[in-house]
């Protein structure tokens, strides 16, 4: 399903959008969609990393001498960065 949205751009930004679309051989809608999705992925990644960092410091993360959750969190953090 698609939804129509109307946006107001400063003149210079509208020109940039038009130029990007022409350069990449895409519609302006495609450019805005791709940029929105990329920005959203960045925000979700940051949220996930923040949540993992909070778990890293959680007292429930420690299991005896071996901290399995800590190992998993550190591995995930290294992979995400």
Buried (B, 14 or more C-beta within 10 A) or exposed (E): EEEEEEEEEEEEEEEEBEEBBEEEEBEBEEBBEEEEEEEEEEEEEEEEBEEBEEBBEEEEBEEEEEBEBBEBBEEBBEEEE
